[in-house]
């Protein structure tokens, strides 16, 4: 396919996915409004706290009218949506800051953690899955496969607590949380040292899925005629596995990238909490614990958008890697 035609096809695919993403985000956001309306939570009471007992009823009523909390849910949602499209998601009651500021201050740290963890998980999964398939039936295959199944079943917060106990408390090789030590300024050395444990734990929690997927697809590729023919021609085993079987077996692997993104985000929520990492996921936990619907709703929409974006990237990569798939759908 010519480059110009390829760009046109990719553009059409992206536009179709975006057209699908808009109603999904609308449904998710409206569902959050329905949950908030059905809950016993009252933002005005949350705002006053215990002071509402002695508060002036006229002032309370005026605030309720200004906030529109007694209006129909559709009217409230329409008003919120009009502000949201301009980037105004309201104020966080728990943090006493605009929601957009809360997200802006934390989004970079979460992106860094997710990017490093995802990259490490991919590299580990690719390497271990390839080794397991290459040595099928041997002790290395059994060790990698058994370890992958065990780690798949292990909750990520268990891994985090175990890593804290071993590497931070017992061995004292790495810090246990935060961005810096208590008496240190933020610099590259501090950032890297504090990133190792949360990124490593999150990567290890995701790598088994990639490793098992690569192993299964590589084993299937090793039974194909072109691989058998390459071995019959006397090509070295490394060339056959890495140069022929692995390259074609990685095409379905691209679809797994988008599928694992929701699990990566939910894992980051727990990891950031365990390691006190100042990211979006920790803010989500704080918002849930403090019944901060404004912040929780915006963060839920952000997570939904990230999942949709991950699926879009996986679809585009798969279509680019295999022209036989095309860009339809």
C-alpha positions as CSV (number, residue, x, y, z in Angstrom):
1,X,0.0,0.0,0.0
2,X,1.3,3.4,-0.9
3,X,2.2,5.8,2.0
4,X,-0.5,8.3,1.1
5,X,-3.2,5.6,1.0
6,X,-1.8,4.1,4.2
7,X,-2.1,7.4,6.0
8,X,-5.7,7.8,4.7
9,X,-6.7,4.4,5.9
10,X,-5.1,5.0,9.4
11,X,-6.9,8.3,9.6
12,X,-10.3,6.7,8.8
13,X,-9.7,4.0,11.4
14,X,-8.8,6.6,14.0
15,X,-11.9,8.6,13.2
16,X,-14.2,5.6,13.4
17,X,-12.7,4.6,16.8
18,X,-13.1,8.2,18.1
19,X,-16.7,8.3,16.9
20,X,-17.2,5.1,19.0
21,X,-15.4,6.6,22.0
22,X,-17.5,9.7,22.3
23,X,-20.8,7.8,23.2
24,X,-18.9,5.5,25.5
25,X,-17.6,8.4,27.5
26,X,-21.0,10.0,27.6
27,X,-22.6,6.8,28.9
28,X,-19.9,6.3,31.5
29,X,-20.2,9.9,32.7
30,X,-24.0,9.8,32.9
31,X,-23.8,6.5,34.7
32,X,-21.6,8.2,37.3
33,X,-24.2,10.9,37.7
34,X,-26.9,8.4,38.2
35,X,-24.9,6.6,40.9
36,X,-24.2,9.9,42.7
37,X,-27.8,10.8,42.6
38,X,-28.9,7.4,44.0
39,X,-26.3,7.5,46.8
40,X,-27.0,9.0,50.2
41,X,-24.1,11.4,49.7
42,X,-24.9,15.1,50.0
43,X,-22.2,17.4,48.8
44,X,-23.5,20.3,50.8
45,X,-23.4,18.3,54.0
46,X,-19.9,17.1,53.1
47,X,-18.9,20.8,52.5
48,X,-20.2,21.9,55.9
49,X,-19.2,18.8,57.9
50,X,-20.3,19.0,61.6
51,X,-20.8,22.8,61.2
52,X,-24.1,22.1,59.4
53,X,-25.7,21.5,62.7
54,X,-25.4,25.2,63.6
55,X,-25.4,26.6,60.1
56,X,-27.9,29.2,59.0
57,X,-30.7,27.3,57.1
58,X,-31.0,30.1,54.6
59,X,-27.3,29.9,53.8
60,X,-27.5,26.2,53.4
61,X,-30.5,26.5,51.1
62,X,-28.7,29.2,49.1
63,X,-25.6,27.0,48.6
64,X,-27.9,24.1,47.5
65,X,-29.5,26.4,45.0
66,X,-26.1,27.7,43.7
67,X,-24.7,24.2,43.3
68,X,-27.9,22.9,41.8
69,X,-27.9,19.7,43.8
70,X,-31.7,19.5,44.0
71,X,-32.2,19.9,40.2
72,X,-33.1,16.9,38.0
73,X,-30.1,14.7,37.2
74,X,-30.4,15.4,33.5
75,X,-30.2,19.1,34.1
76,X,-27.2,18.7,36.4
77,X,-25.5,16.4,34.0
78,X,-26.0,18.8,31.1
79,X,-24.6,21.7,33.1
80,X,-21.6,19.6,34.2
81,X,-21.0,18.4,30.6
82,X,-20.9,22.0,29.4
83,X,-18.2,22.9,31.8
84,X,-16.3,19.6,31.3
85,X,-15.8,20.1,27.6
86,X,-13.9,23.3,28.5
87,X,-11.7,21.4,31.0
88,X,-13.6,22.5,34.1
89,X,-14.6,19.4,36.1
90,X,-15.5,21.3,39.3
91,X,-13.6,21.3,42.6
92,X,-12.4,18.5,44.7
93,X,-14.0,18.6,48.1
94,X,-11.4,16.4,49.8
95,X,-8.3,18.3,48.4
96,X,-9.9,21.8,48.2
97,X,-8.4,22.2,44.7
98,X,-9.9,22.3,41.1
99,X,-10.1,18.8,39.8
100,X,-8.2,19.8,36.6
101,X,-5.3,20.9,38.9
102,X,-5.4,17.7,40.9
103,X,-5.1,15.7,37.7
104,X,-2.5,17.9,36.1
105,X,-0.2,17.7,39.2
106,X,-0.4,13.9,39.3
107,X,-0.8,12.7,35.7
108,X,2.9,13.0,34.8
109,X,3.9,10.7,37.7
110,X,1.3,8.1,36.8
111,X,2.3,8.2,33.1
112,X,6.0,7.7,34.1
113,X,5.1,4.7,36.3
114,X,2.8,3.1,33.7
115,X,5.3,3.7,30.8
116,X,8.3,2.2,32.7
117,X,6.2,-0.7,34.1
118,X,4.6,-1.5,30.7
119,X,8.0,-1.5,28.9
120,X,9.6,-3.7,31.5
121,X,6.6,-6.1,31.4
122,X,6.8,-6.4,27.6
123,X,10.5,-7.1,27.6
124,X,10.3,-9.6,30.4
125,X,7.3,-11.3,28.9
126,X,8.9,-11.5,25.4
127,X,12.2,-12.8,26.8
128,X,10.7,-15.4,29.1
129,X,8.0,-16.5,26.7
130,X,10.6,-17.1,24.0
131,X,12.9,-19.0,26.3
132,X,10.0,-21.2,27.5
133,X,8.9,-22.1,24.0
134,X,12.5,-22.6,22.8
135,X,13.2,-25.1,25.6
136,X,9.7,-26.7,25.5
137,X,9.4,-29.5,28.1
138,X,12.7,-28.7,29.8
139,X,13.3,-27.5,33.2
140,X,13.5,-23.9,32.1
141,X,10.1,-24.1,30.4
142,X,8.6,-25.7,33.5
143,X,10.1,-23.1,35.8
144,X,9.0,-20.1,33.7
145,X,5.5,-21.5,33.1
146,X,5.0,-22.4,36.8
147,X,6.3,-19.1,37.9
148,X,4.0,-17.3,35.5
149,X,0.9,-19.1,36.7
150,X,1.8,-18.4,40.3
151,X,2.3,-14.7,39.6
152,X,-0.9,-14.5,37.6
153,X,-2.8,-15.6,40.7
154,X,-1.0,-13.4,43.1
155,X,-2.7,-10.1,44.0
156,X,-0.5,-7.1,43.1
157,X,-0.7,-5.6,46.5
158,X,0.7,-8.9,48.0
159,X,3.7,-8.5,45.6
160,X,4.0,-4.9,46.7
161,X,4.0,-5.6,50.4
162,X,6.4,-8.5,49.9
163,X,8.8,-6.2,48.0
164,X,8.6,-3.6,50.7
165,X,9.3,-6.2,53.4
166,X,12.3,-7.7,51.6
167,X,14.0,-4.8,49.8
168,X,13.0,-1.8,51.9
169,X,12.7,-3.2,55.4
170,X,15.0,-6.3,55.6
171,X,17.7,-5.6,53.1
172,X,17.3,-1.8,53.0
173,X,18.5,-1.6,49.4
174,X,15.7,0.6,48.2
175,X,13.3,3.3,49.7
176,X,9.9,2.2,50.6
177,X,7.8,4.9,49.0
178,X,7.3,8.4,47.9
179,X,9.4,10.3,45.3
180,X,12.3,11.3,47.5
181,X,13.9,10.6,50.9
182,X,12.6,12.9,53.7
183,X,15.7,15.1,53.7
184,X,16.4,15.1,49.9
185,X,15.4,17.3,47.0
186,X,13.9,15.7,43.9
187,X,16.6,14.8,41.4
188,X,17.2,12.0,38.9
189,X,19.0,9.7,41.4
190,X,16.2,10.0,43.9
191,X,13.5,9.5,41.3
192,X,15.2,6.4,39.9
193,X,15.7,4.8,43.3
194,X,12.1,5.4,44.4
195,X,10.7,4.3,41.0
196,X,12.5,0.8,41.0
197,X,10.1,-0.9,43.5
198,X,6.7,0.3,42.3
199,X,7.6,-0.1,38.6
200,X,9.2,-3.5,39.2
201,X,6.3,-4.8,41.1
202,X,3.8,-3.5,38.5
203,X,5.9,-5.0,35.7
204,X,6.2,-8.4,37.4
205,X,2.4,-8.5,37.9
206,X,1.9,-8.0,34.2
207,X,4.8,-9.9,32.6
208,X,3.3,-13.4,33.2
209,X,0.4,-12.7,30.8
210,X,2.8,-11.6,28.1
211,X,5.1,-14.5,28.7
212,X,2.4,-17.2,28.5
213,X,0.9,-15.5,25.4
214,X,4.2,-15.4,23.6
215,X,5.0,-19.0,24.6
216,X,1.7,-20.3,23.2
217,X,1.9,-18.4,19.9
218,X,5.6,-19.3,19.4
219,X,4.9,-23.0,20.0
220,X,2.1,-22.8,17.3
221,X,4.5,-21.0,14.9
222,X,7.2,-23.7,15.4
223,X,4.8,-26.3,13.9
224,X,4.2,-24.3,10.7
225,X,5.5,-25.5,7.4
226,X,7.8,-22.6,6.8
227,X,9.6,-23.2,10.1
228,X,9.9,-26.9,9.5
229,X,11.3,-26.1,6.1
230,X,13.8,-23.7,7.5
231,X,15.0,-26.3,9.9
232,X,15.2,-28.9,7.1
233,X,17.5,-26.5,5.2
234,X,19.9,-26.7,8.0
235,X,19.5,-23.2,9.4
236,X,20.7,-22.7,13.0
237,X,18.0,-23.1,15.6
238,X,18.5,-19.6,16.9
239,X,17.8,-18.2,13.4
240,X,14.7,-20.4,13.0
241,X,13.2,-19.4,16.3
242,X,14.2,-15.7,16.4
243,X,14.2,-14.9,12.7
244,X,11.3,-16.8,11.5
245,X,8.9,-18.2,14.1
246,X,9.0,-15.3,16.6
247,X,8.4,-12.6,14.1
248,X,5.2,-14.0,12.8
249,X,4.0,-15.2,16.3
250,X,4.1,-11.6,17.6
251,X,1.3,-10.3,15.4
252,X,-1.5,-11.6,17.8
253,X,0.7,-10.2,20.6
254,X,-0.2,-6.7,19.5
255,X,-3.9,-7.3,20.4
256,X,-2.9,-8.1,23.9
257,X,-1.3,-4.7,24.5
258,X,-4.7,-2.9,24.5
259,X,-6.4,-5.7,26.3
260,X,-4.0,-5.6,29.3
261,X,-4.2,-1.8,29.7
262,X,-7.3,-1.9,32.1
263,X,-5.5,-4.4,34.3
264,X,-2.4,-2.3,34.2
265,X,-4.3,0.7,35.4
266,X,-6.1,-1.2,38.2
267,X,-2.8,-2.6,39.2
268,X,-1.2,0.9,39.3
269,X,-4.0,2.0,41.6
270,X,-2.9,-0.6,44.2
271,X,0.8,-0.1,43.6
272,X,0.6,3.7,44.0
273,X,-1.2,3.2,47.2
274,X,1.2,0.7,48.6
275,X,4.3,2.8,47.7
276,X,2.8,6.2,48.3
277,X,3.4,7.2,44.7
278,X,1.8,10.6,44.1
279,X,-0.1,9.7,41.0
280,X,-3.6,9.5,39.6
281,X,-4.3,6.1,41.0
282,X,-3.6,7.2,44.6
283,X,-5.8,10.2,44.1
284,X,-8.6,7.8,42.9
285,X,-8.3,5.9,46.2
286,X,-8.4,9.1,48.2
287,X,-11.4,10.3,46.2
288,X,-13.3,7.0,46.9
289,X,-12.5,7.0,50.6
290,X,-13.6,10.6,50.9
291,X,-16.7,10.2,48.7
292,X,-15.3,13.0,46.4
293,X,-17.6,12.5,43.4
294,X,-16.2,15.4,41.4
295,X,-12.7,14.0,41.5
296,X,-13.7,10.4,41.2
297,X,-15.9,11.0,38.2
298,X,-13.1,12.9,36.3
299,X,-10.6,10.1,37.1
300,X,-13.0,7.4,36.0
301,X,-13.5,9.2,32.7
302,X,-9.7,9.6,32.4
303,X,-9.2,5.8,32.9
304,X,-11.9,5.0,30.4
305,X,-10.3,7.3,27.8
306,X,-6.9,5.6,28.5
307,X,-8.4,2.2,27.9
308,X,-10.0,3.3,24.6
309,X,-6.8,4.9,23.5
310,X,-4.9,1.7,24.3
311,X,-7.3,-0.4,22.2
312,X,-7.0,2.1,19.4
313,X,-3.2,1.9,19.4
314,X,-3.3,-1.9,19.4
315,X,-5.8,-1.9,16.4
316,X,-3.6,0.5,14.4
317,X,-0.4,-1.4,15.1
318,X,-2.0,-4.7,14.2
319,X,-3.4,-3.4,10.9
320,X,0.0,-1.8,10.1
321,X,1.8,-5.0,10.9
322,X,-0.4,-7.3,8.9
323,X,-1.9,-5.7,5.7
324,X,-4.1,-8.8,5.3
325,X,-6.2,-7.6,8.2
326,X,-6.9,-4.3,6.6
327,X,-8.4,-1.3,8.4
328,X,-12.1,-2.2,8.3
329,X,-14.0,-2.7,11.6
